[in-house]
Amino acid sequence: MSDKQRKKTEELLGYQVVIFCEDSGVIPVFYPHPTDRTLNVAINFRQDYSNHGIEQE
């Protein structure tokens, strides 16, 4: 993981995710624009929560 990826991951997702990525060999990828998946999730958070078994309060 590059320093830029590490900093961006920590900024957006937190330090624990950086540690998880390093321990798991996962390299986060960030795009300069929202992907279709990101836009679809942003349109309907309730559906995304439902799809992943998370309940909104």
mmCIF file as Biopython writes it, N, C-alpha, C and O atoms, coordinates in Angstrom:
data_model
#
loop_
_atom_site.group_PDB
_atom_site.id
_atom_site.type_symbol
_atom_site.label_atom_id
_atom_site.label_alt_id
_atom_site.label_comp_id
_atom_site.label_asym_id
_atom_site.label_entity_id
_atom_site.label_seq_id
_atom_site.pdbx_PDB_ins_code
_atom_site.Cartn_x
_atom_site.Cartn_y
_atom_site.Cartn_z
_atom_site.occupancy
_atom_site.B_iso_or_equiv
_atom_site.auth_seq_id
_atom_site.auth_asym_id
_atom_site.pdbx_PDB_model_num
ATOM 1   N N  . MET A ? 1  ? 0.854   -1.166 0.000   1.0 0.0 1  A 1 
ATOM 2   C CA . MET A ? 1  ? 0.000   0.000  0.000   1.0 0.0 1  A 1 
ATOM 3   C C  . MET A ? 1  ? 0.905   1.237  0.000   1.0 0.0 1  A 1 
ATOM 4   O O  . MET A ? 1  ? 1.857   1.323  0.776   1.0 0.0 1  A 1 
ATOM 5   N N  . SER A ? 2  ? 0.599   2.167  -0.863  1.0 0.0 2  A 1 
ATOM 6   C CA . SER A ? 2  ? 1.405   3.390  -0.917  1.0 0.0 2  A 1 
ATOM 7   C C  . SER A ? 2  ? 1.046   4.308  0.254   1.0 0.0 2  A 1 
ATOM 8   O O  . SER A ? 2  ? 0.012   4.133  0.898   1.0 0.0 2  A 1 
ATOM 9   N N  . ASP A ? 3  ? 1.901   5.273  0.516   1.0 0.0 3  A 1 
ATOM 10  C CA . ASP A ? 3  ? 1.622   6.238  1.579   1.0 0.0 3  A 1 
ATOM 11  C C  . ASP A ? 3  ? 0.334   7.008  1.287   1.0 0.0 3  A 1 
ATOM 12  O O  . ASP A ? 3  ? -0.446  7.297  2.194   1.0 0.0 3  A 1 
ATOM 13  N N  . LYS A ? 4  ? 0.123   7.335  0.017   1.0 0.0 4  A 1 
ATOM 14  C CA . LYS A ? 4  ? -1.083  8.067  -0.374  1.0 0.0 4  A 1 
ATOM 15  C C  . LYS A ? 4  ? -2.336  7.223  -0.098  1.0 0.0 4  A 1 
ATOM 16  O O  . LYS A ? 4  ? -3.326  7.740  0.420   1.0 0.0 4  A 1 
ATOM 17  N N  . GLN A ? 5  ? -2.299  5.938  -0.438  1.0 0.0 5  A 1 
ATOM 18  C CA . GLN A ? 5  ? -3.434  5.046  -0.174  1.0 0.0 5  A 1 
ATOM 19  C C  . GLN A ? 5  ? -3.655  4.896  1.334   1.0 0.0 5  A 1 
ATOM 20  O O  . GLN A ? 5  ? -4.794  4.893  1.800   1.0 0.0 5  A 1 
ATOM 21  N N  . ARG A ? 6  ? -2.579  4.775  2.081   1.0 0.0 6  A 1 
ATOM 22  C CA . ARG A ? 6  ? -2.675  4.629  3.538   1.0 0.0 6  A 1 
ATOM 23  C C  . ARG A ? 6  ? -3.337  5.861  4.156   1.0 0.0 6  A 1 
ATOM 24  O O  . ARG A ? 6  ? -4.238  5.735  4.985   1.0 0.0 6  A 1 
ATOM 25  N N  . LYS A ? 7  ? -2.886  7.056  3.749   1.0 0.0 7  A 1 
ATOM 26  C CA . LYS A ? 7  ? -3.444  8.295  4.283   1.0 0.0 7  A 1 
ATOM 27  C C  . LYS A ? 7  ? -4.921  8.452  3.912   1.0 0.0 7  A 1 
ATOM 28  O O  . LYS A ? 7  ? -5.736  8.854  4.743   1.0 0.0 7  A 1 
ATOM 29  N N  . LYS A ? 8  ? -5.254  8.136  2.673   1.0 0.0 8  A 1 
ATOM 30  C CA . LYS A ? 8  ? -6.640  8.269  2.223   1.0 0.0 8  A 1 
ATOM 31  C C  . LYS A ? 8  ? -7.537  7.262  2.934   1.0 0.0 8  A 1 
ATOM 32  O O  . LYS A ? 8  ? -8.664  7.594  3.304   1.0 0.0 8  A 1 
ATOM 33  N N  . THR A ? 9  ? -7.060  6.054  3.127   1.0 0.0 9  A 1 
ATOM 34  C CA . THR A ? 9  ? -7.837  5.032  3.833   1.0 0.0 9  A 1 
ATOM 35  C C  . THR A ? 9  ? -8.086  5.459  5.269   1.0 0.0 9  A 1 
ATOM 36  O O  . THR A ? 9  ? -9.203  5.336  5.772   1.0 0.0 9  A 1 
ATOM 37  N N  . GLU A ? 10 ? -7.056  5.957  5.926   1.0 0.0 10 A 1 
ATOM 38  C CA . GLU A ? 10 ? -7.226  6.400  7.311   1.0 0.0 10 A 1 
ATOM 39  C C  . GLU A ? 10 ? -8.195  7.577  7.379   1.0 0.0 10 A 1 
ATOM 40  O O  . GLU A ? 10 ? -9.033  7.641  8.279   1.0 0.0 10 A 1 
ATOM 41  N N  . GLU A ? 11 ? -8.086  8.501  6.440   1.0 0.0 11 A 1 
ATOM 42  C CA . GLU A ? 11 ? -8.967  9.674  6.414   1.0 0.0 11 A 1 
ATOM 43  C C  . GLU A ? 11 ? -10.426 9.270  6.238   1.0 0.0 11 A 1 
ATOM 44  O O  . GLU A ? 11 ? -11.302 9.779  6.937   1.0 0.0 11 A 1 
ATOM 45  N N  . LEU A ? 12 ? -10.686 8.362  5.310   1.0 0.0 12 A 1 
ATOM 46  C CA . LEU A ? 12 ? -12.070 7.997  4.984   1.0 0.0 12 A 1 
ATOM 47  C C  . LEU A ? 12 ? -12.641 6.884  5.853   1.0 0.0 12 A 1 
ATOM 48  O O  . LEU A ? 12 ? -13.832 6.888  6.164   1.0 0.0 12 A 1 
ATOM 49  N N  . LEU A ? 13 ? -11.800 5.931  6.245   1.0 0.0 13 A 1 
ATOM 50  C CA . LEU A ? 13 ? -12.317 4.725  6.898   1.0 0.0 13 A 1 
ATOM 51  C C  . LEU A ? 13 ? -11.787 4.492  8.310   1.0 0.0 13 A 1 
ATOM 52  O O  . LEU A ? 13 ? -12.349 3.690  9.055   1.0 0.0 13 A 1 
ATOM 53  N N  . GLY A ? 14 ? -10.719 5.181  8.683   1.0 0.0 14 A 1 
ATOM 54  C CA . GLY A ? 14 ? -10.183 5.039  10.027  1.0 0.0 14 A 1 
ATOM 55  C C  . GLY A ? 14 ? -8.949  4.157  10.095  1.0 0.0 14 A 1 
ATOM 56  O O  . GLY A ? 14 ? -8.672  3.352  9.206   1.0 0.0 14 A 1 
ATOM 57  N N  . TYR A ? 15 ? -8.222  4.343  11.184  1.0 0.0 15 A 1 
ATOM 58  C CA . TYR A ? 15 ? -6.954  3.652  11.365  1.0 0.0 15 A 1 
ATOM 59  C C  . TYR A ? 15 ? -7.121  2.135  11.452  1.0 0.0 15 A 1 
ATOM 60  O O  . TYR A ? 15 ? -6.280  1.396  10.941  1.0 0.0 15 A 1 
ATOM 61  N N  . GLN A ? 16 ? -8.188  1.662  12.089  1.0 0.0 16 A 1 
ATOM 62  C CA . GLN A ? 16 ? -8.390  0.219  12.220  1.0 0.0 16 A 1 
ATOM 63  C C  . GLN A ? 16 ? -8.521  -0.452 10.853  1.0 0.0 16 A 1 
ATOM 64  O O  . GLN A ? 16 ? -8.091  -1.593 10.682  1.0 0.0 16 A 1 
ATOM 65  N N  . VAL A ? 17 ? -9.108  0.242  9.884   1.0 0.0 17 A 1 
ATOM 66  C CA . VAL A ? 17 ? -9.226  -0.323 8.530   1.0 0.0 17 A 1 
ATOM 67  C C  . VAL A ? 17 ? -7.854  -0.395 7.876   1.0 0.0 17 A 1 
ATOM 68  O O  . VAL A ? 17 ? -7.565  -1.343 7.147   1.0 0.0 17 A 1 
ATOM 69  N N  . VAL A ? 18 ? -7.009  0.595  8.129   1.0 0.0 18 A 1 
ATOM 70  C CA . VAL A ? 18 ? -5.635  0.559  7.606   1.0 0.0 18 A 1 
ATOM 71  C C  . VAL A ? 18 ? -4.921  -0.684 8.133   1.0 0.0 18 A 1 
ATOM 72  O O  . VAL A ? 18 ? -4.278  -1.406 7.371   1.0 0.0 18 A 1 
ATOM 73  N N  . ILE A ? 19 ? -5.035  -0.929 9.431   1.0 0.0 19 A 1 
ATOM 74  C CA . ILE A ? 19 ? -4.403  -2.104 10.042  1.0 0.0 19 A 1 
ATOM 75  C C  . ILE A ? 19 ? -4.966  -3.382 9.437   1.0 0.0 19 A 1 
ATOM 76  O O  . ILE A ? 19 ? -4.210  -4.292 9.096   1.0 0.0 19 A 1 
ATOM 77  N N  . PHE A ? 20 ? -6.294  -3.461 9.299   1.0 0.0 20 A 1 
ATOM 78  C CA . PHE A ? 20 ? -6.922  -4.634 8.690   1.0 0.0 20 A 1 
ATOM 79  C C  . PHE A ? 20 ? -6.376  -4.865 7.283   1.0 0.0 20 A 1 
ATOM 80  O O  . PHE A ? 20 ? -6.020  -5.990 6.932   1.0 0.0 20 A 1 
ATOM 81  N N  . CYS A ? 21 ? -6.309  -3.803 6.476   1.0 0.0 21 A 1 
ATOM 82  C CA . CYS A ? 21 ? -5.819  -3.934 5.103   1.0 0.0 21 A 1 
ATOM 83  C C  . CYS A ? 21 ? -4.374  -4.436 5.085   1.0 0.0 21 A 1 
ATOM 84  O O  . CYS A ? 21 ? -4.026  -5.322 4.305   1.0 0.0 21 A 1 
ATOM 85  N N  . GLU A ? 22 ? -3.548  -3.868 5.943   1.0 0.0 22 A 1 
ATOM 86  C CA . GLU A ? 22 ? -2.145  -4.287 5.987   1.0 0.0 22 A 1 
ATOM 87  C C  . GLU A ? 22 ? -2.016  -5.740 6.436   1.0 0.0 22 A 1 
ATOM 88  O O  . GLU A ? 22 ? -1.231  -6.497 5.866   1.0 0.0 22 A 1 
ATOM 89  N N  . ASP A ? 23 ? -2.778  -6.130 7.446   1.0 0.0 23 A 1 
ATOM 90  C CA . ASP A ? 23 ? -2.720  -7.510 7.948   1.0 0.0 23 A 1 
ATOM 91  C C  . ASP A ? 23 ? -3.261  -8.515 6.931   1.0 0.0 23 A 1 
ATOM 92  O O  . ASP A ? 23 ? -2.812  -9.660 6.884   1.0 0.0 23 A 1 
ATOM 93  N N  . SER A ? 24 ? -4.227  -8.081 6.120   1.0 0.0 24 A 1 
ATOM 94  C CA . SER A ? 24 ? -4.895  -8.978 5.168   1.0 0.0 24 A 1 
ATOM 95  C C  . SER A ? 24 ? -4.307  -8.928 3.766   1.0 0.0 24 A 1 
ATOM 96  O O  . SER A ? 24 ? -4.664  -9.736 2.908   1.0 0.0 24 A 1 
ATOM 97  N N  . GLY A ? 25 ? -3.412  -7.986 3.537   1.0 0.0 25 A 1 
ATOM 98  C CA . GLY A ? 25 ? -2.847  -7.841 2.200   1.0 0.0 25 A 1 
ATOM 99  C C  . GLY A ? 25 ? -3.805  -7.191 1.216   1.0 0.0 25 A 1 
ATOM 100 O O  . GLY A ? 25 ? -3.662  -7.349 0.003   1.0 0.0 25 A 1 
ATOM 101 N N  . VAL A ? 26 ? -4.784  -6.456 1.741   1.0 0.0 26 A 1 
ATOM 102 C CA . VAL A ? 26 ? -5.766  -5.778 0.900   1.0 0.0 26 A 1 
ATOM 103 C C  . VAL A ? 26 ? -5.228  -4.390 0.550   1.0 0.0 26 A 1 
ATOM 104 O O  . VAL A ? 26 ? -4.704  -3.680 1.409   1.0 0.0 26 A 1 
ATOM 105 N N  . ILE A ? 27 ? -5.365  -4.017 -0.715  1.0 0.0 27 A 1 
ATOM 106 C CA . ILE A ? 27 ? -4.953  -2.692 -1.156  1.0 0.0 27 A 1 
ATOM 107 C C  . ILE A ? 27 ? -6.209  -1.913 -1.549  1.0 0.0 27 A 1 
ATOM 108 O O  . ILE A ? 27 ? -6.861  -2.256 -2.535  1.0 0.0 27 A 1 
ATOM 109 N N  . PRO A ? 28 ? -6.555  -0.869 -0.791  1.0 0.0 28 A 1 
ATOM 110 C CA . PRO A ? 28 ? -7.727  -0.076 -1.149  1.0 0.0 28 A 1 
ATOM 111 C C  . PRO A ? 28 ? -7.470  0.739  -2.412  1.0 0.0 28 A 1 
ATOM 112 O O  . PRO A ? 28 ? -6.362  1.228  -2.636  1.0 0.0 28 A 1 
ATOM 113 N N  . VAL A ? 29 ? -8.492  0.877  -3.220  1.0 0.0 29 A 1 
ATOM 114 C CA . VAL A ? 29 ? -8.391  1.644  -4.464  1.0 0.0 29 A 1 
ATOM 115 C C  . VAL A ? 29 ? -9.420  2.754  -4.411  1.0 0.0 29 A 1 
ATOM 116 O O  . VAL A ? 29 ? -10.597 2.507  -4.147  1.0 0.0 29 A 1 
ATOM 117 N N  . PHE A ? 30 ? -8.985  3.963  -4.657  1.0 0.0 30 A 1 
ATOM 118 C CA . PHE A ? 30 ? -9.867  5.122  -4.659  1.0 0.0 30 A 1 
ATOM 119 C C  . PHE A ? 30 ? -9.901  5.717  -6.057  1.0 0.0 30 A 1 
ATOM 120 O O  . PHE A ? 30 ? -8.870  5.837  -6.720  1.0 0.0 30 A 1 
ATOM 121 N N  . TYR A ? 31 ? -11.089 6.086  -6.494  1.0 0.0 31 A 1 
ATOM 122 C CA . TYR A ? 31 ? -11.274 6.669  -7.816  1.0 0.0 31 A 1 
ATOM 123 C C  . TYR A ? 31 ? -11.496 8.173  -7.676  1.0 0.0 31 A 1 
ATOM 124 O O  . TYR A ? 31 ? -11.982 8.629  -6.641  1.0 0.0 31 A 1 
ATOM 125 N N  . PRO A ? 32 ? -11.146 8.946  -8.700  1.0 0.0 32 A 1 
ATOM 126 C CA . PRO A ? 32 ? -11.327 10.398 -8.617  1.0 0.0 32 A 1 
ATOM 127 C C  . PRO A ? 32 ? -12.788 10.826 -8.774  1.0 0.0 32 A 1 
ATOM 128 O O  . PRO A ? 32 ? -13.104 12.013 -8.690  1.0 0.0 32 A 1 
ATOM 129 N N  . HIS A ? 33 ? -13.661 9.869  -8.997  1.0 0.0 33 A 1 
ATOM 130 C CA . HIS A ? 33 ? -15.089 10.158 -9.165  1.0 0.0 33 A 1 
ATOM 131 C C  . HIS A ? 33 ? -15.879 8.992  -8.579  1.0 0.0 33 A 1 
ATOM 132 O O  . HIS A ? 33 ? -15.354 7.881  -8.500  1.0 0.0 33 A 1 
ATOM 133 N N  . PRO A ? 34 ? -17.127 9.213  -8.168  1.0 0.0 34 A 1 
ATOM 134 C CA . PRO A ? 34 ? -17.923 8.113  -7.607  1.0 0.0 34 A 1 
ATOM 135 C C  . PRO A ? 34 ? -18.176 7.015  -8.641  1.0 0.0 34 A 1 
ATOM 136 O O  . PRO A ? 34 ? -18.433 7.303  -9.810  1.0 0.0 34 A 1 
ATOM 137 N N  . THR A ? 35 ? -18.100 5.761  -8.204  1.0 0.0 35 A 1 
ATOM 138 C CA . THR A ? 35 ? -18.409 4.647  -9.094  1.0 0.0 35 A 1 
ATOM 139 C C  . THR A ? 35 ? -19.921 4.433  -9.119  1.0 0.0 35 A 1 
ATOM 140 O O  . THR A ? 35 ? -20.641 4.988  -8.289  1.0 0.0 35 A 1 
ATOM 141 N N  . ASP A ? 36 ? -20.399 3.641  -10.057 1.0 0.0 36 A 1 
ATOM 142 C CA . ASP A ? 36 ? -21.833 3.334  -10.131 1.0 0.0 36 A 1 
ATOM 143 C C  . ASP A ? 36 ? -22.316 2.707  -8.835  1.0 0.0 36 A 1 
ATOM 144 O O  . ASP A ? 36 ? -23.409 3.022  -8.366  1.0 0.0 36 A 1 
ATOM 145 N N  . ARG A ? 37 ? -21.511 1.816  -8.245  1.0 0.0 37 A 1 
ATOM 146 C CA . ARG A ? 37 ? -21.911 1.171  -6.991  1.0 0.0 37 A 1 
ATOM 147 C C  . ARG A ? 37 ? -22.070 2.209  -5.884  1.0 0.0 37 A 1 
ATOM 148 O O  . ARG A ? 37 ? -23.045 2.177  -5.132  1.0 0.0 37 A 1 
ATOM 149 N N  . THR A ? 38 ? -21.112 3.127  -5.785  1.0 0.0 38 A 1 
ATOM 150 C CA . THR A ? 38 ? -21.191 4.171  -4.765  1.0 0.0 38 A 1 
ATOM 151 C C  . THR A ? 38 ? -22.434 5.021  -4.950  1.0 0.0 38 A 1 
ATOM 152 O O  . THR A ? 38 ? -23.126 5.331  -3.980  1.0 0.0 38 A 1 
ATOM 153 N N  . LEU A ? 39 ? -22.722 5.399  -6.182  1.0 0.0 39 A 1 
ATOM 154 C CA . LEU A ? 39 ? -23.903 6.217  -6.444  1.0 0.0 39 A 1 
ATOM 155 C C  . LEU A ? 39 ? -25.187 5.462  -6.126  1.0 0.0 39 A 1 
ATOM 156 O O  . LEU A ? 39 ? -26.119 6.038  -5.563  1.0 0.0 39 A 1 
ATOM 157 N N  . ASN A ? 40 ? -25.247 4.180  -6.480  1.0 0.0 40 A 1 
ATOM 158 C CA . ASN A ? 40 ? -26.438 3.392  -6.185  1.0 0.0 40 A 1 
ATOM 159 C C  . ASN A ? 40 ? -26.661 3.248  -4.690  1.0 0.0 40 A 1 
ATOM 160 O O  . ASN A ? 40 ? -27.802 3.296  -4.230  1.0 0.0 40 A 1 
ATOM 161 N N  . VAL A ? 41 ? -25.600 3.073  -3.929  1.0 0.0 41 A 1 
ATOM 162 C CA . VAL A ? 41 ? -25.714 2.970  -2.477  1.0 0.0 41 A 1 
ATOM 163 C C  . VAL A ? 41 ? -26.172 4.302  -1.904  1.0 0.0 41 A 1 
ATOM 164 O O  . VAL A ? 41 ? -27.031 4.335  -1.023  1.0 0.0 41 A 1 
ATOM 165 N N  . ALA A ? 42 ? -25.614 5.392  -2.390  1.0 0.0 42 A 1 
ATOM 166 C CA . ALA A ? 42 ? -25.962 6.710  -1.868  1.0 0.0 42 A 1 
ATOM 167 C C  . ALA A ? 42 ? -27.426 7.046  -2.137  1.0 0.0 42 A 1 
ATOM 168 O O  . ALA A ? 42 ? -28.054 7.762  -1.358  1.0 0.0 42 A 1 
ATOM 169 N N  . ILE A ? 43 ? -27.958 6.539  -3.218  1.0 0.0 43 A 1 
ATOM 170 C CA . ILE A ? 43 ? -29.356 6.816  -3.562  1.0 0.0 43 A 1 
ATOM 171 C C  . ILE A ? 43 ? -30.299 6.173  -2.556  1.0 0.0 43 A 1 
ATOM 172 O O  . ILE A ? 43 ? -31.317 6.767  -2.202  1.0 0.0 43 A 1 
ATOM 173 N N  . ASN A ? 44 ? -29.976 4.959  -2.086  1.0 0.0 44 A 1 
ATOM 174 C CA . ASN A ? 44 ? -30.899 4.259  -1.214  1.0 0.0 44 A 1 
ATOM 175 C C  . ASN A ? 44 ? -30.154 3.551  -0.082  1.0 0.0 44 A 1 
ATOM 176 O O  . ASN A ? 44 ? -29.891 2.351  -0.157  1.0 0.0 44 A 1 
ATOM 177 N N  . PHE A ? 45 ? -29.817 4.303  0.964   1.0 0.0 45 A 1 
ATOM 178 C CA . PHE A ? 45 ? -29.111 3.723  2.103   1.0 0.0 45 A 1 
ATOM 179 C C  . PHE A ? 45 ? -29.931 2.631  2.776   1.0 0.0 45 A 1 
ATOM 180 O O  . PHE A ? 45 ? -29.376 1.617  3.200   1.0 0.0 45 A 1 
ATOM 181 N N  . ARG A ? 46 ? -31.242 2.823  2.881   1.0 0.0 46 A 1 
ATOM 182 C CA . ARG A ? 46 ? -32.095 1.836  3.547   1.0 0.0 46 A 1 
ATOM 183 C C  . ARG A ? 46 ? -31.981 0.475  2.849   1.0 0.0 46 A 1 
ATOM 184 O O  . ARG A ? 46 ? -31.914 -0.554 3.521   1.0 0.0 46 A 1 
ATOM 185 N N  . GLN A ? 47 ? -31.960 0.459  1.518   1.0 0.0 47 A 1 
ATOM 186 C CA . GLN A ? 47 ? -31.838 -0.801 0.786   1.0 0.0 47 A 1 
ATOM 187 C C  . GLN A ? 47 ? -30.467 -1.429 1.010   1.0 0.0 47 A 1 
ATOM 188 O O  . GLN A ? 47 ? -30.356 -2.647 1.152   1.0 0.0 47 A 1 
ATOM 189 N N  . ASP A ? 48 ? -29.424 -0.601 1.042   1.0 0.0 48 A 1 
ATOM 190 C CA . ASP A ? 48 ? -28.080 -1.117 1.280   1.0 0.0 48 A 1 
ATOM 191 C C  . ASP A ? 48 ? -27.983 -1.727 2.673   1.0 0.0 48 A 1 
ATOM 192 O O  . ASP A ? 48 ? -27.381 -2.788 2.841   1.0 0.0 48 A 1 
ATOM 193 N N  . TYR A ? 49 ? -28.569 -1.071 3.676   1.0 0.0 49 A 1 
ATOM 194 C CA . TYR A ? 49 ? -28.586 -1.632 5.024   1.0 0.0 49 A 1 
ATOM 195 C C  . TYR A ? 49 ? -29.304 -2.975 5.015   1.0 0.0 49 A 1 
ATOM 196 O O  . TYR A ? 49 ? -28.835 -3.941 5.617   1.0 0.0 49 A 1 
ATOM 197 N N  . SER A ? 50 ? -30.430 -3.031 4.336   1.0 0.0 50 A 1 
ATOM 198 C CA . SER A ? 50 ? -31.218 -4.263 4.280   1.0 0.0 50 A 1 
ATOM 199 C C  . SER A ? 50 ? -30.418 -5.386 3.604   1.0 0.0 50 A 1 
ATOM 200 O O  . SER A ? 50 ? -30.426 -6.523 4.074   1.0 0.0 50 A 1 
ATOM 201 N N  . ASN A ? 51 ? -29.742 -5.068 2.522   1.0 0.0 51 A 1 
ATOM 202 C CA . ASN A ? 51 ? -28.952 -6.057 1.784   1.0 0.0 51 A 1 
ATOM 203 C C  . ASN A ? 51 ? -27.843 -6.662 2.642   1.0 0.0 51 A 1 
ATOM 204 O O  . ASN A ? 51 ? -27.449 -7.809 2.430   1.0 0.0 51 A 1 
ATOM 205 N N  . HIS A ? 52 ? -27.342 -5.898 3.603   1.0 0.0 52 A 1 
ATOM 206 C CA . HIS A ? 52 ? -26.214 -6.353 4.416   1.0 0.0 52 A 1 
ATOM 207 C C  . HIS A ? 52 ? -26.597 -6.667 5.854   1.0 0.0 52 A 1 
ATOM 208 O O  . HIS A ? 52 ? -25.729 -6.827 6.712   1.0 0.0 52 A 1 
ATOM 209 N N  . GLY A ? 53 ? -27.895 -6.755 6.116   1.0 0.0 53 A 1 
ATOM 210 C CA . GLY A ? 53 ? -28.357 -7.159 7.439   1.0 0.0 53 A 1 
ATOM 211 C C  . GLY A ? 53 ? -28.115 -6.140 8.530   1.0 0.0 53 A 1 
ATOM 212 O O  . GLY A ? 53 ? -27.951 -6.497 9.697   1.0 0.0 53 A 1 
ATOM 213 N N  . ILE A ? 54 ? -28.093 -4.877 8.156   1.0 0.0 54 A 1 
ATOM 214 C CA . ILE A ? 54 ? -27.886 -3.803 9.136   1.0 0.0 54 A 1 
ATOM 215 C C  . ILE A ? 54 ? -29.211 -3.070 9.313   1.0 0.0 54 A 1 
ATOM 216 O O  . ILE A ? 54 ? -29.910 -2.780 8.342   1.0 0.0 54 A 1 
ATOM 217 N N  . GLU A ? 55 ? -29.542 -2.779 10.558  1.0 0.0 55 A 1 
ATOM 218 C CA . GLU A ? 55 ? -30.791 -2.071 10.818  1.0 0.0 55 A 1 
ATOM 219 C C  . GLU A ? 55 ? -30.527 -0.619 11.126  1.0 0.0 55 A 1 
ATOM 220 O O  . GLU A ? 55 ? -29.616 -0.292 11.887  1.0 0.0 55 A 1 
ATOM 221 N N  . GLN A ? 56 ? -31.326 0.256  10.534  1.0 0.0 56 A 1 
ATOM 222 C CA . GLN A ? 56 ? -31.250 1.676  10.843  1.0 0.0 56 A 1 
ATOM 223 C C  . GLN A ? 56 ? -32.062 1.968  12.090  1.0 0.0 56 A 1 
ATOM 224 O O  . GLN A ? 56 ? -33.079 1.320  12.341  1.0 0.0 56 A 1 
ATOM 225 N N  . GLU A ? 57 ? -31.619 2.936  12.867  1.0 0.0 57 A 1 
ATOM 226 C CA . GLU A ? 57 ? -32.383 3.340  14.047  1.0 0.0 57 A 1 
ATOM 227 C C  . GLU A ? 57 ? -33.183 4.560  13.733  1.0 0.0 57 A 1 
ATOM 228 O O  . GLU A ? 57 ? -33.901 5.067  14.595  1.0 0.0 57 A 1 
#
